[in-house]
Amino acid sequence: MGLPSVIVLPLLIVVAAGVYYIYNEILHFMSKSLVRNKVVVITDAVSGVGTECARLFHKGGARLILCGTGWDKLESLYDSLTTDADPRETFAPKLVILDFSDMDSMEDVIAEVVECYGCVDVLICNSSMKLKAPVQSISLEQDRNIMDVNYFGPSTLAKGVLPMMISRRSGHIVLVNSIQGRLAVPFRSSYAASKHAAQAFFDCLRAEVEEYGIIVSTISHTFINASEPPPVEEPVPKPNPVAEFIARQLTHGVRPSVLANEIMQTVNRKRKEVLLVHPIPRVALHLRSLFPPFLFAVLAAGVKDSVLAEQMQ
């Protein structure tokens, strides 16, 4: 006698949920085993995303080289990782001072990174500098600073570890970029320009080094949301409906832990490009290609609206 039809659908849902759970558990287990003993360099390791990455890769048994601009935060991160850690399962991280705003020091930094283990298996370029301002108020010095941190720094570091990856015919370079490397919004001119430059560089690099077995991945995410939801404020005059909708969508962001997990999965699955954003930027990317006048009109109208100007990241 067959099962009543009213039971079949719930049963299928339960079975599907069980299979999905087992699948995720297998992926979680594999993610740890795949990075074990790998030499992984993480820039700006003391940031929210960098710290979450450090924890994931450290638990997975990677040989970490953690980079940051100051010893205090790096040592604090070191202590948090090594306290109660099993030395049979994990490795004590190496610490390297790295400041992309000081490009003159890059040669010495690269030499120090290489000296730690003699090779680099995975390079995660996570550093980023933001700048929000009208174009006319941004100085040339500010433009240069943001280009150093967001473009020249990561590209120089990638060039520095590339020769050893080529000689070993293996390696993985991950650029943690931004959706603004593919889609620019008002009041982020210098930031978007630097992210576009980084995106283009690593896209070119991907094609050039594929023959050597080197993987280059780019992760384009929306803004990092590490804060608690803001308190409810007093009602304000209703803005332009389109601008209000876009602004509301852009307040969600991505949590550091979610992005770090995506970085881990990108390394394990060797993905070449990842887009970690909500639907609005995805639609905007298509509009930019298929119907740019409409997108330009929406962005221009939004500039006049204070809510859109404050929320766009």
FIKOL-226063 format. One record per atom (N, C-alpha, C): residue in one letter; y, x, z. Coordinates in steps of 0.05 Angstrom, whole numbers, plus 5000, padded with zeros to 4 digits. Each point is the difference from the previous one (the first is absolute). Example, Ala and Ser with C-alpha at 12.3 -4.5 7.8 and 13.67 -1.06 7.14 Angstrom:
2
A488652645156/A502449825000/A502450185000/S502149934986/S502450165001/S502249855014/
end
This chain:
313
M497650175000/M502449835000/M502550185000/G501849954981/G502450164998/G502049945022/L501950195004/L502149965019/L502049804991/P501049835018/P502149814992/P502450154989/S501249884980/S502350124986/S502350065019/V500349835021/V502250045019/V499750265015/I497550115002/I499650255015/I500250244982/V499649974974/V499850234982/V502650165000/L502349864997/L502550144998/L500750165025/P499849885024/P500550175024/P498150235003/L497549964991/L498050215002/L500850234981/L500849934976/L500950214981/L502450155010/I501949865013/I502350145011/I499250195022/V498149925018/V499150175021/V498650254989/V498349964979/V498650224988/V501950194987/A502049894985/A502050174986/A501650165021/A500749875022/A501550145021/A498450235012/G497449945003/G498250215011/G499850244982/V499649944974/V499850224980/V502550164999/Y502349865001/Y502650144999/Y500450185024/Y499149905024/Y500250165024/Y498350254999/I497549974990/I498250234998/I501150204980/Y501149894978/Y501250184979/Y502350165012/N501749885016/N502350145012/N499050215020/E497949935015/E498950195020/E498950244986/I498649964977/I498950224985/I502250184989/L502149874989/L502350164990/L501350165023/H500349875023/H501250145023/H498350245008/F497449975000/F498250225007/F500250224980/M500049934974/M500150194978/M502750155000/S502149865008/S502750125000/S500150245019/K498549985022/K499950225019/K498450234989/S497649944988/S498350214991/S501150154975/L501649864984/L501050124975/L502250215005/V501449975022/V502250195006/V499150225020/R497649985010/R499150195019/R500050294989/N501150185015/N500350284993/N502050064978/K501349794989/K502050044980/K502650115012/V501350184986/V502650105010/V502149814989/V501449875019/V501949794992/V502850075011/V501950034982/V502850055008/V501549745000/I501549955021/I501649755002/I502950095006/T501849944982/T502850065005/T501349775016/D502150075015/D501349815018/D497949855017/A498250165012/A497849885016/A500949865025/V502550055008/V501049875025/V501349734995/S500249924975/S501149744994/S497949795006/G500749744999/G498149795006/G497650014982/V500450024974/V497850014981/V498550265003/G501450225004/G498750265003/G498250015024/T501049895022/T498450005025/T497549834996/E500249774988/E497749834995/E498050144982/C501050144980/C498250154982/C498650225015/A501550145017/A498850225015/A497749905018/R500449775012/R497949885017/R497549934984/L500449874977/L497749924983/L498450244990/F501550204989/F498650234989/F498850185022/H501350015023/H498950165022/H497449875010/K500049745003/K497549865009/K497850044979/G500850024975/G498150044978/G498850284998/G501150185017/G498950275000/G501350194980/A502549934991/A501450184982/A501250235014/R500450224986/R501450235011/R503049974993/L501549915019/L502849924995/L502050235001/I501949994982/I502450185002/I502349805001/L501249985023/L502149805005/L502850144997/C501749894983/C502650124995/C502249825011/G502050125011/G502349855010/G502450195004/T502349885006/T502450165002/T500550125027/G498549925021/G500550115026/G497450035016/W500050205018/W497550055016/W499449795020/D502149895013/D499549815022/D498349764991/K500849874979/K498549774990/K497350074989/L499850234987/L497550094990/L498050065023/E501050135021/E498250065022/E499249755015/S501849815001/S499449745013/S497849864984/L500250004974/L497949884983/L497450155003/Y500150275002/Y497650165004/Y498649925026/D501649975021/D498849925026/D498749734999/S501349814986/S498949734999/S497449994984/L499850184980/L497550014984/L497750145014/T500750215014/T497850175011/T499149905028/T501749855014/T499349905026/T497649814998/D497950065014/D497549845000/D498550014974/A500850174981/A498650024974/A497550175004/D497949934986/D497550145001/D500150254981/P500050245011/P500350244984/P497650034981/R497849865005/R497750024981/R500449834976/E501949815002/E500449814978/E502750044986/T501950125014/T502750034989/T500950295001/F502150064986/F501250274999/F502849995011/A500850195016/A502850025010/A501950044976/P502049844998/P501950034977/P501550265000/K500850104977/K501850224997/K502849884997/L502050135010/L502849904999/L501750194984/V501649894982/V501850164983/V502749864999/I502150165004/I502749904998/I500849994970/L500749764992/L500749954972/L502549824998/D502150104988/D502549854997/D500850014971/F499649784986/F500650004971/F503050034995/S501749965020/S502850044996/S500850294999/D498150185007/D500350294999/D498250114978/M500749974976/M498350084977/M499550304999/D501850165012/D499750295000/D497650085016/S499049835018/S497850085017/S497349924988/M500049864977/M497649894990/M497850204993/E500850234990/E498050214993/E498550095025/D501450045022/D498750085025/D498349785011/V500949754998/V498549775010/V497449974984/I500150034974/I497649974984/I498050225007/A501050245004/A498250225008/A498749955027/E501549885019/E498949945026/E497949784998/V500549794984/V498149794996/V497450104989/V500250174980/V497650114987/V498550185020/E501550155016/E498750185019/E498449865022/C500649755005/C498649855022/C497049994995/Y499149924976/Y497249984994/Y499250144974/G502050114985/G499450134975/G499849824976/C500249745005/C500049814978/C501149735009/V500549824982/V500949735006/V498449814982/D498749815013/D498449804986/D501749754993/V501649925019/V501749764997/V502850065009/L501949954983/L502950025007/L501249725000/I501049915023/I501349745002/I503050045004/C501549954979/C502950035001/C501249745010/N500750005025/N500849765014/N503049995007/S501450234997/S502750025009/S501949824983/S502049905013/S501949824986/S502749995015/M502149994985/M502749985011/M501349764986/K501149825016/K501349764989/K503050025002/L501349864982/L503049995000/L500849734988/K501549865016/K501049744991/K503150005000/A501149984976/A502950014997/A500849934971/P502449904997/P501049964972/P500250264986/V499650004974/V500050244984/V502550175004/Q502349885000/Q502550145001/Q500550155027/S498549935020/S500450125026/S498050235006/I498250064981/I498050215004/I501050264989/S500050215017/S500950264991/S497950154985/L500850214986/L498150174986/L498150145019/E501050075023/E498350135020/E497849815010/Q500749745004/Q498049815008/Q497949964978/D500949994975/D498249984977/D498050235000/R501050245004/R498350245000/R498049995023/N500949925024/N498249995023/N497749814996/I500649774989/I497949804997/I498150084977/M501050144980/M498350104979/M498250235010/D501050165018/D498450225012/D497649885015/V500649805017/V497949895018/V498049834984/N501049844982/N498349804986/N498850104974/Y501250204988/Y498950104974/Y499450295000/F502050185004/F499650284997/F497950105021/G500149905024/G498250085021/G497149944993/P499349754995/P497249934993/P499050144975/S501750014980/S499250134975/S499550305003/T501750135016/T499750295005/T497550055016/L499549845020/L497550035016/L497549964983/A500149804983/A497849954982/A499550244982/K502150114989/K499850244983/K498850235016/G500750025025/G499050225017/G497050005005/V498949765003/V497149985006/V498449974974/L501349954978/L498649944975/L498350244990/P500950255001/P498350224990/P497350015013/M499849975026/M497450025014/M498349754993/M501349774996/M498449774992/M498850034972/I501650124983/I499150054972/I497750205000/S500350215017/S497950215001/S497449885011/R500249815018/R497649875012/R499149764984/R501749924981/R499449774983/R499549755017/S501649965020/S499849765017/S502549985017/G500649765008/G502349965017/G501149724996/H501649915018/H501249734999/H502950025011/I501949914983/I502850005008/I500949715001/V501049915023/V500949735004/V503049995005/L501449854983/L502949965005/L500449725012/V500950005025/V500749745012/V502949954992/N500349844980/N502749954988/N501249745010/S501149854982/S501349755007/S500049824975/I500149745004/I500349824978/I502650064985/Q501950135013/Q502550074987/Q499750244982/G497650114998/G499550204980/G499349864973/R499849745001/R499449854976/R502049774996/L501449935021/L501949774998/L502450065018/A502450034989/A502450065015/A501549755008/V501150015024/V501749775010/V502750115009/P502049835002/P502750085007/P500150155027/F502050175002/F500650155025/F497950215007/R498250064981/R497950215005/R500050194976/S502350054988/S500050164975/S498850275003/S500850165020/S498950275003/S497149995008/Y499349825018/Y497349985009/Y498249924977/A500749794985/A498449914977/A499850224979/A502250154995/A499950214981/A498050225008/S500050075025/S498150215010/S497249914998/K499549745006/K497349894999/K499049974971/H501849934982/H499349994972/H499350284990/A501550205008/A499450284992/A497350095010/A499449945025/A497450075012/A497749864986/Q500449744994/Q497949854986/Q499450134973/A502150064985/A499750124973/A498650275002/F500850165019/F498850275003/F497049985005/F499249835019/F497249995007/F498349854979/D501349824984/D498649884978/D499450214979/C501950174994/C499650224981/C497850195011/L500250075025/L498150185013/L497249904998/R499649745004/R497449874999/R498650064973/A501549974978/A498850054974/A499450294995/E501750175011/E499750294994/E497750135015/V499349895024/V497950145016/V497449855000/E499849784985/E497549855000/E497650174990/E500550174981/E497950174989/E498950195021/Y501450055021/Y499150195021/Y498649855023/G499649744997/G498749855021/G501849935023/I502650024996/I501949945022/I501149714996/I499949865022/I501049725000/I502949995010/V501649854987/V502849965009/V500449705003/S500849925024/S500349715006/S502949955009/T501049774991/T502749915010/T499649735013/I501349975023/I499949745015/I502949905001/S500549784987/S502649875000/S500049775019/H501450025022/H500049805021/H502849885004/T500049775012/T502649895008/T500950145026/F502249915011/F501250165022/F498149995025/I500150215016/I498450025024/I501249835022/N498449825010/N500849825021/N498650085026/A501350175016/A498850095025/A501349875024/S501849814996/S501449875022/S498949735005/E500749905023/E499249725008/E501749814984/P499049754996/P501649804986/P502749955014/P502149994985/P502749975012/P500349735014/P501649985021/P500549745013/P501449814982/V499749745006/V501349804984/V503050005005/E501550014979/E502950025003/E501349734995/E502649995005/E501549754996/E500049944970/P500049744994/P500149924971/P502450124986/V499650084975/V502150114984/V500349824975/P502250024986/P500449844976/P497750054980/K499149794988/K497750024981/K500850174976/P498450214994/P500750174977/P498949894974/N500450154979/N498849934974/N497049965004/P498949774990/P497149945004/P498150224990/V500650114976/V498250214990/V500250255017/A502450075007/A500450245017/A498749965027/E500349765011/E498749955026/E497050034999/F498849904978/F497150014998/F499150294997/I501350164984/I499350284997/I500450155026/A502249955014/A500550135026/A497849945020/R499249745000/R497949925019/R497450144995/Q499350034974/Q497650144992/Q500050305008/L502450114998/L500250295004/L500150085030/T499949815018/T500150075028/T497350065012/H497849964984/H497450035011/H499250305002/G500350154979/G499450285001/G497050055004/V499350265004/V497250085005/V499950165025/R498049945016/R499650145026/R499050294995/P500850195016/P499050284997/P497050025000/S498749845018/S497150015001/S498749904975/V501149804987/V499049894975/V500250204978/L502450134998/L500450204979/L498250245004/A499750095025/A498350235006/A497149944992/N499149765005/N497349924992/N499750004969/E502149914987/E500050004970/E499950294990/I501450185013/I500050284992/I497150125003/M498749935022/M497350095005/M498149894978/Q500349744993/Q498349884980/Q500650124972/T502550074995/T500850124975/T498750274997/V499950165021/V498750264999/V496949974996/N498849815015/N497149964998/N499249894973/R501549824989/R499249874975/R501350134975/K501650215006/K501350154978/K501649824981/R501449815012/R501849834984/R502350164989/K500949954976/K502250154989/K502749865004/E500049745003/E502549865005/E499649765017/V501649975021/V499849775018/V502749875003/L500049744999/L502549845004/L499649835025/L501450075021/L499749865026/L502649855007/V500249774987/V502549845003/V499249705000/H501949845009/H499649714999/H500749904972/P499649744994/P500349904972/P502750044987/I502249985015/I502650014988/I500550264984/P499550245011/P500350244984/P498250014976/R497649895003/R498150004977/R501249844977/V501149765007/V501249834980/V502450154988/A501650135017/A502450144990/A499350224981/L497750145005/L499250214982/L499349894972/H498849774999/H499449874975/H502649904986/L501849895016/L502549924989/L501650234988/R499850235014/R501450244990/R499150094973/S497449954994/S498850074975/S500449794978/L499649745009/L499949794981/L502649854996/F501649975021/F502449854999/F502250135017/P500850254994/P501950145017/P502749865005/P501149864980/P502649875005/P499949815024/F497849865003/F499849815023/F499950155027/L498550225001/L499850165024/L502750125007/F501450114980/F502650115004/F502049805011/A499949754990/A501849795008/A499449935030/V497549985007/V499349945028/V500950215019/L499650264992/L500950225018/L503050015002/A501449954978/A502950015001/A501149775017/A498849764998/A500849785016/A499450055030/G497850145004/G499250055028/G501950195014/V501250184985/V501950205012/V502349855014/K500749774989/K502249855012/K499249855025/D497450005005/D499049855023/D499450195023/S501149975023/S499750195022/S497150015009/V498649784999/V497250015010/V498350174982/L500249974974/L498550164981/L500750305002/A502650055003/A500850285003/A498950135024/E499749855022/E498950115025/E497050035000/Q498649824986/Q497150005002/Q498650164979/M501250044977/M498650154979/M499650295009/Q497550094996/Q499350275009/Q499250164976/
end
